Amino acid sequence: MKQLHYFPGNASMTPHMLLVDLGVPFERVLVDRTTNAHRSPEYLKLNPNGKIPVLVDGDLVLYETGAIVLHLVDTHAGAGLAPAVGTAERAQFYKWLLWLANTLQAEMPLYFYSDRWADDAAGAAQVKKHAEAHIAGMIDQLEAEFARHGGPWFAGERFSALDPYVFMLCRWTRAMQRPARTLPHLAAYLQRMLARPAVQRVFASEGLSQPYV
């Protein structure tokens, strides 16, 4: 059985939603960040970077959220969570998946852990301010993509593995000055995501509370 090493509300939320949506059996293994379990010798054997999530699938130990997403897409091709390999639509899927992981998500720690990039409180405040501005510009790109194609899901008419990722990162903006929920297309999209049974199950099992987005 697959094992998802997770912590509530962390980047593990994306593969958690995908696994529930796929309906495949898996076990959740809590990595308690409040006790620094992600820095324990046992966890570092799974992911030497000390980051969450990790997916264990048989002999395969896989970290990096984007890689886990691709693995689940490829091993459950019949679920149609990504366009067919070799198509232009698949290339766009790759582009957005890597953008979510390497551009938008990569900026988030500068906002949430700004003290790690500065020597004093004033410097940390500057880092956080600039990170929030950069993130707001990226959220605008997500809004513009919905406006461009007019579909209900991020890739257009069909739900894909991009949607849990987009949803999770938009959720992370909920305490910012201009959260994703304040933009019209994203506001409607986030409500569609919250209505999905898989999303509701993940929120319940992770014990997450309002505000959800």
Disulfide bonds with the S-S distance in Angstrom:
none
